[in-house]
Amino acid sequence: MAGDFVSAARLWMDAGRARLQWQGLDAAEVCDAATGALYCWTQVRDRAEALAVGPELVGQLMALPLLDPDHLRLAELRLEALRTPDRSRSLHP
């Protein structure tokens, strides 16, 4: 998905959902998919596109008990900043 971080994040989230169909919430592959989705989402620079993906991603991260809690905090803080237009400028150096 060279450079298309929105599509890449969605694919990682889809992969995580698919794995949840036959693996548990604590499966390493499920957590890896969530981590991959988070990384891709943090690379999205367009505010509207990031907002379109962010809530679903945060929901997935909240559902994974063994995921690094810093991942969830990062996603929540970024989503909050994106929802507050004057703060979203600080996300883009």
C-alpha positions in Angstrom: 0.0 0.0 0.0 3.0 2.2 -0.7 2.1 5.6 0.7 -1.7 4.9 1.1 -1.7 4.8 4.8 -5.5 5.0 5.1 -6.0 1.8 3.0 -3.2 0.1 4.9 -4.7 0.9 8.3 -8.1 -0.4 7.1 -6.4 -3.6 5.8 -4.7 -4.1 9.1 -8.0 -3.6 11.0 -9.7 -6.0 8.6 -7.0 -8.5 9.3 -7.4 -8.1 13.0 -11.2 -8.6 12.7 -10.7 -11.7 10.6 -8.2 -13.2 13.0 -10.7 -12.6 15.9 -13.1 -15.0 14.1 -10.8 -17.9 14.9 -8.4 -16.6 17.5 -8.8 -15.0 20.9 -8.4 -11.4 21.9 -5.1 -12.3 23.3 -3.6 -13.9 20.2 -0.3 -12.3 19.2 -1.4 -12.0 15.5 -4.5 -10.0 16.6 -2.3 -7.6 18.6 0.2 -7.4 15.7 -2.6 -6.4 13.3 -3.8 -3.7 15.7 -0.2 -2.4 16.1 0.2 -2.4 12.3 -3.1 -0.5 11.9 -2.1 2.0 14.6 1.3 2.7 12.9 -0.3 3.3 9.5 -3.0 5.5 11.0 -0.3 7.7 12.7 1.2 8.3 9.2 -2.1 9.7 7.8 -1.6 13.4 7.4 -5.1 14.4 6.1 -7.2 15.3 9.1 -10.5 14.1 7.5 -9.1 10.8 6.5 -7.6 10.2 9.9 -10.9 11.1 11.5 -12.7 8.6 9.3 -10.5 5.7 10.5 -9.6 6.8 14.1 -12.8 5.9 16.0 -12.9 2.4 14.7 -9.2 1.9 15.4 -9.6 3.1 18.9 -12.5 0.8 19.4 -10.4 -2.2 18.3 -7.5 -1.2 20.5 -9.9 -0.9 23.5 -11.0 -4.5 22.9 -7.6 -6.0 23.2 -6.6 -6.7 26.8 -3.0 -7.6 26.2 -2.1 -4.8 23.8 0.5 -2.3 25.1 -1.7 0.4 26.9 0.6 3.1 25.5 -0.8 2.2 22.0 -4.3 3.0 23.2 -3.3 6.2 24.9 -1.5 7.3 21.7 -4.5 6.6 19.6 -6.9 8.3 22.0 -4.7 11.4 22.3 -4.3 11.7 18.5 -8.0 11.3 17.9 -8.8 13.9 20.5 -6.3 16.3 18.8 -7.8 15.6 15.4 -11.3 16.4 16.7 -10.0 19.8 18.0 -9.0 21.6 14.9 -6.6 24.1 16.6 -4.7 21.2 18.2 -4.5 19.1 15.1 -2.0 21.5 13.6 0.5 20.3 16.2 0.3 16.8 14.6 2.0 18.1 11.4 5.4 19.5 11.8 
